[in-house]
Amino acid sequence: MSYDLVVWVGKRPADAAEADERYEEVMDLLESNADNTPPNARLVAYGAALVRRWPELDDAFDSPWVVSPLIADAVGDVFPFSIDSSRADEVAPYAARLAAEQGLICYDPQEGALRP
């Protein structure tokens, strides 16, 4: 099973309702982006920082705990990624803190909430 997080560039939602609404908007944008706009440089840097912390997040290591290459699904200002649920307790809090440090928004669809 996988554990999903979605990170995006933008203004932090003011409350849970706005976060849920914005999450739906960014996922619709992601799905409708037929031209596959290259990912925002800030998101690429974020993904690279995660891989520096956990090299096994990069599928080049044939890791059992990534679903696809970490940055492969990022489009424009949206970066959804999945990790194996067995590592979620370790990776998700770090990923959320790193996003906040870099001025990015991190949303946890399993909990339906912003992190942190």
C-alpha positions as a printed Julia matrix, in Angstrom:
116×3 Matrix{Float64}:
   0.0    0.0     0.0
   1.11   3.51   -0.62
   0.9    6.71    1.34
   0.3    9.87   -0.69
   1.3   13.48   -0.21
   0.69  16.43   -2.5
   2.99  19.45   -2.43
   2.29  22.62   -4.35
   3.49  26.17   -4.84
   1.15  28.89   -3.66
  -0.41  30.72   -0.75
  -1.13  28.59    2.32
  -4.87  27.97    2.74
  -6.38  29.76    5.72
  -8.33  26.8     7.1
  -9.25  23.15    6.54
 -12.16  23.92    4.2
  -9.99  26.12    2.0
  -7.24  23.47    2.05
  -9.67  20.79    0.86
 -10.98  23.07   -1.87
  -7.48  23.98   -3.02
  -6.44  20.32   -3.01
  -9.36  19.48   -5.32
  -8.36  22.37   -7.6
  -4.71  21.34   -7.85
  -5.64  17.72   -8.54
  -8.05  18.81  -11.29
  -5.3   20.99  -12.71
  -2.86  18.1   -12.58
  -5.26  15.76  -14.36
  -6.18  18.29  -17.05
  -2.62  19.35  -17.82
  -2.3   17.58  -21.17
   0.85  19.43  -22.19
   2.77  18.17  -19.13
   4.2   21.52  -18.12
   7.66  20.95  -16.63
   7.65  21.02  -12.85
   8.39  24.23  -11.03
  12.09  24.48  -10.12
  11.19  24.79   -6.43
   9.41  21.43   -6.57
  12.34  19.81   -8.36
  14.65  21.13   -5.63
  12.25  19.81   -3.0
  12.24  16.35   -4.59
  16.03  16.4    -4.83
  16.25  17.26   -1.11
  14.06  14.27   -0.25
  16.25  11.98   -2.35
  19.39  13.36   -0.67
  17.86  12.46    2.7
  16.59   9.06    1.5
  18.4    7.96   -1.69
  16.15   4.92   -1.84
  13.22   7.23   -2.75
  14.78   7.45   -6.21
  13.63   4.47   -8.26
  17.13   4.15   -9.73
  17.8    2.18   -6.56
  14.96  -0.24   -7.4
  13.43   0.58   -4.08
  10.33  -1.3    -3.01
   8.97   1.81   -1.32
   8.42   4.22   -4.19
   5.62   4.01   -6.71
   7.36   5.91   -9.52
  10.42   8.11   -9.91
   9.96  10.67   -7.16
   9.66  13.78   -9.34
   8.12  12.05  -12.39
   4.52  12.96  -11.6
   5.21  16.63  -10.85
   3.58  19.01  -13.31
   3.81  22.78  -13.16
   3.23  23.87   -9.57
   1.92  20.49   -8.3
   3.97  17.56   -7.0
   2.02  14.47   -5.94
   4.05  11.54   -4.69
   3.55   8.18   -3.07
   5.72   6.24   -0.69
   5.25   2.78    0.72
   3.0    3.0     3.75
   5.59   1.13    5.82
   7.81   4.23    5.68
   5.07   6.86    6.04
   5.64   7.49    9.75
   9.27   8.31    9.01
   9.07  10.12    5.68
   5.78  12.05    5.78
   6.59  14.3     8.78
  10.01  15.12    7.34
   8.52  15.77    3.89
   5.96  18.14    5.42
   8.57  20.04    7.47
  10.82  20.34    4.43
   7.9   21.7     2.38
   7.14  24.29    5.05
  10.81  25.31    5.26
  10.85  25.83    1.51
   7.6   27.81    1.49
   5.58  25.04   -0.16
   2.16  23.68    0.76
   1.94  20.02    1.83
  -1.43  18.27    1.87
  -2.13  14.8     3.21
  -5.1   13.28    1.32
  -5.37  10.34    3.75
  -6.06  12.72    6.61
  -7.68  15.41    4.46
  -5.45  17.98    6.09
  -2.53  20.29    5.62
   0.8   19.2     7.02
   2.3   20.48    9.29
